[in-house]
């Protein structure tokens, strides 16, 4: 009887370990697919509030505003680098963006 228990444990323990590893991998992959693919901006990179008095919007009086249409995979950080402004300036120029993670492809934002 003891030999039977030993063999059951020898077979069952590795099988349970593999099953737990597979479940963990599936959970992590689904979490990455749900939120990490399109939006790379994290809460740590975007401030909750922006002091409008200290942010230069980068526009000169008499110049026309410039707009950009968001594409799939774009982030505010990438757009800011592309137009040589800061994420804070983008947020000031676009007060309708209340959540930097909620930007959508096709959305039009002001960049200058």
N, C-alpha and C positions, 0 to 999 in steps of 0.2 A: 504494500500500500504506500509506503514512503517513497519507493522508487517512482511510482505513478505520479505522485504529487510533485516530485522534483522535476520530472519531464514536463509536466503541465506548466510549471513555473518557468522553466527554461524556454518553452515555446511561447507562452502567453505574455511574458514580460516584454520581449522585443516587439511582438506584434502590437501590444498596447502603445509602446513608445513610438513606433512608426505611425500608428493611427493618430496619435496626438500631434506628431510633427506635421502630418498632412493637413489636419484640421487647422493648425496654426498658420500654415502657409496659405491656405485658402482664405482665411479670415484677413490676413495682412494684404493679400492681393486684392480682395474686394474693397478693402478700405482705401487702398491706393487708387484703384480705378474710380471710385466714387468721388474723391475730392482732390487728388493730387495731380491728375493728368492735365487739366486745362488751366487751373489757377495755381500759380506758384507763389503768389504773394501770401505771406503769413501774417498773423495778427501782430507779431513782433516787429515786422518791418513797416507797418503803417500805423501812425499815431492815431489815438482815439480822437484827439482834438488838435486843431491847428490854430495857432495864434496868427490871425489874419494881418495884424499890424506889423509882423516881422517877416512876412513872406512877400517877396517881390514876384508879381505874376509874370514878369517878363514881357509885358506888352507896352508899347509906347502909345502916347495919346495920338489919335488919328489913324492908327493902323487897324486893319481889318482882322477880326478874330480868325484863327486857323483851327480847322476841325480834323479829326481822324476817326475813321470807322474801324471799330475793333474787329479783329479776325480771330478765328478759333486758335486757342493756345496763347493769345496775347495776355500779358500781365501789365499792371500799371508801372512796374519797375522797368520792363522792357520798353514801354512807350516813352517813359520819362527819359531813358538813356537815348532813345532814337531822336527825340526832339530837344535834347540837351537841357532838360529842366528837371526839377525834383518831383518826387511823388507828392510831396506836400503842395507844390504849386499846382499839380494836376487836380488835387482835391479842392483847392481854393477855386480854380477855374470851373470846376464841375461840382457845385454844391449838392446836386441831385444824387451823387455817388455817396451813399451813406455806409456802404459795405464794400471795401475794395475787392473782396472775394466774389462779389455778386455781379461783376461786369459780364456782359453777354456778347457773343459774336453778333455783328450787325449794329451794335449800339454806337451812336455818334457822340464823341466827347470833344471838348475844346482843349487844344494843346497850346494855343498862344492867343 
